[in-house]
Amino acid sequence: MSEIKPEILAKAKAWLTDIFDEDTKTRINDLIDNNPRELEESFYKNAAFGTGGMRGVMGVGTNRINKYTLGKNTQGLSDLLKSEFKGETLKVAIAYDCRNNSKELAQMVAEVFSANDIEVYLFSELRATPELSFAVKYLDCHAGIVLTASHNPPEYNGYKVYWQDGGQLVPPQDAKLIDIINNLKFDEVKFKARPELIHSIDKEVDEAFQNASVKNGSFDTPASAKDALKVVFTSLHGTAITVNPQVLEKAGYKNVFIVKEQEKPDGQFPTIKSPNPEEPEALEMALKLAEEKDADIVIGTDPDGDRLGVAVRDLNGKMILLNGNQTMLVMTWFLLEQHKKQGKLSDNSFVASTIVSTPMLKNITEDYGVQYHEVLTGFKWIAKLIKDNPSLDFIGGGEESFGYMVGDFVRDKDAATATLLACEIAAQMKADGSSFYEQLLKLYTEYGLYREELIALVKKGIEGEAEIKQMLIDLRENPWKEIDGEKVVLIEDFQASRAKNLQDHTEDEIKIPKSNVLIYYTENGTKIAARPSGTEPKIKFYISVNSQLDSIENFDAENQKLAEKIERIKKELQLG
């Protein structure tokens, strides 16, 4: 048995005091006696906020999700709210997803807020994350919390913080909150609830959110077109079952077939290896049902209902999965077309995406004479863009990781409204003798054929964290000079806020917040981004390559060339 480091043992023993409950102390003593490795993983650092709030493995310790780490977060947020909104009657909204312990943790969070004299609006049952974002504004709250770990494995949970605009916490409040939390002691957390300050919410907010989704996601699709569309939907055991079918029904879609085996919310996700719509395996049951029903479109959502995977039929009638970039391209084109028809496009209209998403989106957006803005990974940065530019009109936007936002009535990615939008596109395209997929190919012929691939290398634990850190150091100290025979012409280092042109040796300032991201561009437009995940033990590499496509008939051959190019790059750079 390995020896326990003194500093780890000291941190663990601090959790054996009367501040902590007996079950926690029993579990820590068991780790001390029987599992020093897990003890070190549980205490070697404090769990921290990333791109999606705090997310981690549930268990005892400072590096785990539990009532004490989340209680400390909540106490810190209570203190921040009191300093930011002095003299106001403070209100927060709380939602939770299907994960193990989410309901109990949400109740505990509500109790800590109430103990700090803050009014709490707690959803009576599990709800999707975008509804929480909506509820913050709808109920005129100062902040919101959702207990979720998105698509992580069953042992994970998490804590997302929203501000009064309905967007996730961003600068300067995020830094203030982290500073407050870091200076708090566990015995300063107020756990004694004031039940009279905790209010249960459900149907009123549900109705308002569903109606807003229908209003923002509907675009004059004829009833006959809706009737002709067959939709398969799966919530992958998650929260979207509480809203997506209802939104589709309200919008007039009658032929919606739900994957029954995955309909019941379940934090163990028993029918799938990963509750992630990015993974083809997760949608296998839905694709099987689609063949049985001769469906036109398949939609699957992640556990907290903010991301969606889409499958549609190709030109040969075969159901294929689209990636997040492809779905985003068609959705954005459709929104631009609809706004153009309605005479709503102007110099103040804008579309937003992230620095690791497909460059093709910029080509489409600028062709419509609309502003295009790029932000760091995470929808909180798109929400901040909207908040900071009230004179601009946000049309829509997304990111490669299967998230999309239609308008700004929700300030986070929203699979409910995006599901309806996908069905509107599919229905209208089918009625016009085309299809969702054929429209994607038309965009490729007009704006260039782009192919993207994400490589995520899992590096767990203390050693993994150090390895990820070193990989990025090596990329900075020994940058790639050539990729697949193409010279690297530009390197963007978002941590240093510098873009270095390797042709004329000039440097420009990057005017968005600092982040540990590197992006390489070659002379032929190949783009490779590297960044550590903010919520998972991974380092991610985003590869984008492109070519010209002169006709839809040549798509398969040209797309295969790009696939082969990506494989060469992966081998050359030893990715995967």
N, C-alpha and C positions, 0 to 999 in steps of 0.2 A: 504493500500500500504506500502510495506516495506521501511525502511529508507535506503538511499544510504550512503555507507561508505565514509568518507571524502577523503580517498586516491583514491578511485575509481572515485569520482566526480572530483578530481583534475586532474587525468589522462584523463578523458573524456573532461574536459574543455580545456585541452591543444590542443585538436583537433578542437576547435572552433576558431582558429586563421586563419590568411590569408594564411597560408601554405596550408590549405586544401580547397577543392572545396565546393561550396555552397550545393550541394546535400549531401555530407558527413556531413556537419554541420547541415543541416535540420534533417537528420536521427538521429544524436546524440542527438539533442534537443528533438526529439520525444521520444527517449529512456529515457532521463532524466525525462521527464514529465509523461510518460505512462508505462515504462517497466524497473523498477530498476533492476529486476532480470537479464534480458537480458543484461543490461548495465554492470552489474558486470561480467557476463560471457565473455563479449566482451573486458573487460579491466583488469581483475584481474591478468593477466600475459602477457608476450610476447610469441607469437607463436614461437615454437622452432623446430629445426631440429631433426628428429628421424631416424629410420632405412631406411626410404624411402624419405628423404628430409623433407621439410615442407609441412604439410597437415592439413587442417582444414575447418571449416564452413566459407562460404563467408559472408561478412558483414563489418560493420565499427568497428574499434577498433584495439588495439594492439594484441589481441588474435584471430584475424580473418584474412581471406585471402582477400586482397584488393589491390588497386594500390599502396598504401603507404607502407604496410608491404612488399609487393613483390618488390616495388621500392627500399626500404631500403636494402633488400637482394641483389638486383642487383648492387646497388652502392657499397655495401660491397665487392661483388665478383669482381667488376671492380677494386677496390683498391687493392684487393689481387692479381689479375692477374698482375697489374702493378708492384707490389713489387716482385713477383715470376719470372717474365719474363722481366726484365729490358732491355730496348732498342729494344725489338722485336715489330713488327707490330702485334698487338693482334687481334685474330679472335675467334668468338663464333658462334655456331649453335643453333637454337631455333626451337622446335617443340611444337605442342599442340594437345590435344585430343578433343573428342566430347563434353566435358562438357560445361555447361552454363558459359559464359564469358571467356572461354579459349582463343579464338581468340583475343579478346580485350586485355586481360592481356598479351598475348604473344607479341602483338604489342607494348604495353607499356614497357615491358621488353626490347624489341629491341631498343626502343627510348632512354632508360636510358643508355644502353651500347653505343649507338652511341654518346650520349651527353658526354660520357667519352672517345671519340676518338677511339672506338673499332669497327672493322669491324664485321658486323652481317650478318649471312646467315640464313634467316627466311623461313621456309617452307610456300609455298603459300596457302596450305590447310592443314587440319588435317592429321597427320601421326602417326604411331605406335611408341611407345617408343624405341623398339630395332633399328628402322631405325635411330633415333636420335643418339643413341650410335655409330652406324656404321658411320653416317655422320661426327661425330666429328673427327674420324680418317681419313675418306675418304677425307675430306676437309682440313685436317691438322690444325684443330682448337685447341685452347688452352683450351677451355671449351665448355660445352653445357648445355642447359636448356630445360626441357620439362614441360609444364603446364598440370598437370594431378592429379587426386586423386584416380587413379586406380579403385578399385571396391567399393569405398565408396558411400553413398547415394547422390542424386542429389544436395543437398545443399553444398556439399564439393568441394573444388578444392585444388591444390597443386603445388609445385615447387621443381623439382628434379634437382640437380646440378651434372654435369659430368665433369671429368677432361680430360686432353689431351690424355689419353690412352683409352678413351671411357667408362671407369668405373665410377661409382658414386663416389662422394667425400668421402675420407677416411682420417685418420690421416697421416701426421700432418696438412694437409691443412684444414680439417674440423674445427679443434679447432681454427686455425688462422682466418678462415672466421667468425665463431661465435663471436670471440672476437672483430673483426672489426665491425660487425653489431651491437653488443651490445653497442659499443662506438659511433656509429653514431647518429646524430640527424636528424629528418625528414627534416629539412630545408637544410641539406647538400646533399640531393638527387638531382641529376641533371636530370630534366625531359625534358629539351629543346633538341629535337631531331636534329640530322644531317642526313637528309634523304639520302644523297649521300653515306652514309656508310652502309645503309641497303639494302641487296641484296636478291631477291626472288629466292628460289630454289625449284625444283620439279622433273621433268622427269629424268634428268641425275643421280641424287642420287637414285631415285626410281629404275631405271634399274640396277644400280650397286649393290644396296642392294638385289634386287630380284635374280640377277644372282649369287651373293655370297651365298644366302640362298639355291638355287638349288644345287650349287657346294658342299656345306658343308652338306646338308641334304639328298643327293642322294647316293644310294649304290647298283648300278648295278641291279636294279629291272627290269626284263624283261617287255617289252611293253605289252605282253599278261596278265601279272599279274596286271599291272596298269589298263588295260581295264576291268579286272574282278572285280575290287574293286569299291564299291559304297560308297561314302562319303557324309555325311550331315554336313554342316558347318553353324554356326551362330556367328556373331560378337557381339550379344547382344547390338545392337545400337551403337557399338563402332568403333574404328579406324581400326581394323584388316581387315575390308572390303576393305581397300585400298591396301592390300598387300597379305593376305593369299590366296585368290582365284587365284590371279595372279601367285604366286609362284607354286601352285599346277598345274596350266595350263602349265607353263613353264617346269615343271618337267614331264609332259605327262599324268597327271590324267584328264580324260575326264568326268567321271561320278561323278561330284561334284554338290550336290543339296544345294542351299542356302535358309535359312529360310527367306522368303521375308518380313514377318511381322517385322523382327528384322534387316533388311538389312540397313535401313536408319539410319545414325548417329543421335542421339538424346540424349541430356543431361538429359532429364527427364526420360529416360528408361521406356517408357509407357507400355510395355507389361510384365514387370517383377517387382517383389518387390525389388530385389537386383541384380545389374549387376555383379554378382560374380559367376564364373563357379564352385566354390566349393559348391554352393547351388543347390541341385537337382531341385528345382523349376525353376531356371533360364534356364534349358535345356529342360523343358517340351515340348515346341514347336518343338525343334529339334528332340526329341525322337519320337514325333508323326509323324513327316515327315519321320523319319527313318523307321517306320513301313509301311508307305504308299509306300516307295521306296524300301523296303527290303534291306536297307543299311547295310553295314558291320561295319561301324564306324561312330561315331558322335563326332564332335569337336566344342567346344564353347570357345570363348576368352573374356577376360575382356575389359573394355572400352579403355585402352591404348595399348592393343594388346601385352602384354608381358607374360601373363599367359594363360594356356589352361586347360579346362576340357575335359576328354575323356570318351566316353562310347563305349563298344564293346559287342558283343554277347557272352553269356556264353555257356556252353556245351549243354544246352537245347535250344539254339537259342534265348534266352531272352536277350534283350538289358539291360545292367547294367552299372552304373556309376562307374568308378575307382576313387580311391582317388589319391592325388598327389604322395604319396609314391609308390603306385602300378605302376603308369605310369612311374615314375622315374626308378624303378627297371628294368622294361622290356626295356626301352630305353637304360639304361646303359649296360645291358647285351648284347643288340644288337650291340651297338657301340664297345664294347670289342671284340665281335665275329668278326665284320667286320675288325677291326684293326689287329686282330690275323690272319685272312685269308690273309690280305695284307702284313703281316710281319712287321707291324708298332709298335707292342708292344715292350717296352724296360723297363729297370730299371728306366728310366726317365719319363715314361708315368704316368699320374695320373688322378684320378677322385676326385671330391670334392663335399661335401654336407655340411649341417649345423648340429649344435649340437642338434637340436630338430627333426631332420628327422629320418627315420627308421634305426636302427642298422644293418638291413639285408644288406644294400648296401655295408657295409664294408666287409661282408662275401663274396659277389660276387666278388668285386674288387680284394681282396687279393688272391682269388682262381686263378685269371688270372695273378698273379705275378706283379700286378700294384700297385703303391702307392695310398693310400687313405688319404685324408686330410679333416679335419672338421674345420669349421669356425663358427663364430656367424651368427645369422639369417640375411639374406639379401645378395643379389647377389653382392653387392659392396665388400664384403669380399672375395668372390671367385675371383672377378676381381683383387683385391689387391694381392691375392695369385699368380695369373698368372703374374702380373706385377713384383712382388718381386722375382720370380723364372724363369727368362728368359731361363734358361738351361733345364727346364722341359717341357714336351709335354702334354698339357691339352687335354684330350679326350672328356670329357663332365661332366656334373654334374647338380644337381638340389636340390630342397628343397621340403618339404612336402606341401607347400602352392601353388602347381600347377605351379611351374616355372621350366624351364629347359633351358640349354645352351649347344649347340653343337659346340665344338671347340671354338676358341677365336677370331673369326673375329668380333663378337659382344661381348662386355664386360658387358652384362646384360642378364637377362632371356629374351628369344626370342621365342614368340609363333609362329612366321612365320616359322622359320626353324624347330622348334619342331613339328609343325603340319605336315610338310612334312615327318619328321622322323617317326612319328606315322603311317602315311599312308604307308611308305616304309615297316615298320614292318608288318602291317596288310596285305599288298599285298603279301609279300614274304611268310608269314605264311599260308595264304589262298592257295597260289599256291602249297605249300608243304603238303597240307592236314591237316594243323594245324590251329591255330588262335592266335591272340594276347592274349586272355584270357587263352587258354590252355598253352601257353608258361609261363604265370605268375604262373600257378599251378605247372608246371614242376620246376620252380625256387624254389617254396615253398618246394617241395619234396627234392630238392638237398641242399638247404641252410637253411632250417627251416621255419616254418610257423609263420609269424609275422602279428599281427593285431594292427593297431593304431587308435586312436581317439583323436580329438581335441575338448576341451571344452573351449569356449570363453565366459567369463562373462562380460557383458556390464555394465560399471560404468561411467555414463556421468557426466560432470560438475565438479565443485569444490569439492563437497562431494565425487563424484566417484573417483576422482584423489587421494584424501586422503585415501579412503577406499582401493584402490589398493596398495598404499604405505604401509598401515598398514598390509595388508594380507601378504606381502613379509617379513615385519619385524617379524610377528608372526611365519612364516615358518622358519626363521633363529633362533629365540629365542626358539621355541618349535618344533624342527624338528620331522617329522614322524619317528618312530622307527620300525614300522611294517606295511606292506601293504598286505592286503588279506592273512594274516597268514604267510607271508614271511618276514624274517628279512631284514631291510635296511642295506646294507653292505658298501655303498659308497655314499657320498654326495659331489657334485661339486658345489661350490659357485663361480660363475664367477665374482661377484662383489668384493669378497675378493681375487680372483685368487688362491683359495685353494681347493684341493680335499682331503677330510678326509675319510680315511679308518676306518670304525667302528669295524672291526675285530681285526686288530693289532694296531689300534690307531695311525697310521702314517699319515703324511700329505705330499702331493706333490704340487708343484707349477703348476698352469694352465698357459700355455705360449701363451695365445691369449689375445687380448684386454679385458679390464674389461667391464662387462655388468651386468645389474640387472637380472640375471638368476640363478635359482637353479635347479639342477637335482639330483634326487634320484634313486638309483639302488638297487634292492633286490637280495637276494641270488639265485633266479631262473631266473634272467635276466629281470624282469619287470623294466621298466624305466618310470619315471614321471618327466617332466620338467615344470617349472613355470616361466613365464616372462610377464611383461607388454607389450602390443603392443606399437611399436614405432610410429604408425600412426593413431591409433584408440583408443577410450576410453574403452579399454578392458584389462582384465588380462586373459592370455591364459594358459591352462594346456594341455600338450601333453602326452598322455598315450600310452605306447608300451608294449605289452605282446607277448609271443611266446611259441611255443611248437614244437614237431617234427611231421612231416607228412610223413607216410610211403608209401602212394599211393594217386593218384589223386582221386580215388573213395571215400576215407575217408575225403576229404576236407571239405564238408559241415558239417559233424558231429564235426570235430576238430575245425573248424572255429567258430561254434556255441558255443563251450566250451569257446573259447577265448572271444567271445562277452559277454557271461555271466560273465566271470571274470572281464571284464571292467566295467560292470554294478555294480558288487559288489564293485569294487574300488571306483567308482563314489559315491555310496551310503555311503560307509565307510568314505570317505574323504570329503563328503558333497560338491561335485563338481557338479554344475548344479541344 
